[in-house]
Amino acid sequence: MSKSFSVIFRTGGTDNFKWNLVGERFATKESAVSKKAELERMGYPSLVHDADMLAAIGMPETYA
């Protein structure tokens, strides 16, 4: 089974933040990193995760 990647981005401030999932799975890490860079240019802090691990563990609960 091939690995896929998800991108998440943060909205809100330190007291009322929310992590959001981009509704697309990326087949390569490079394409996920490209989407991450696009979101960061728009001002949204972003992270790339292994899609299966993110589904198993869930979204981050912290601001950082």
Secondary structure, 3 states (H helix, E strand, C coil): CCCCEEEEEEECCCCCCEEEECCCCECCHHHHHHHHHHHHHCCCCEEEEEHHHHHHHCCCCCCC
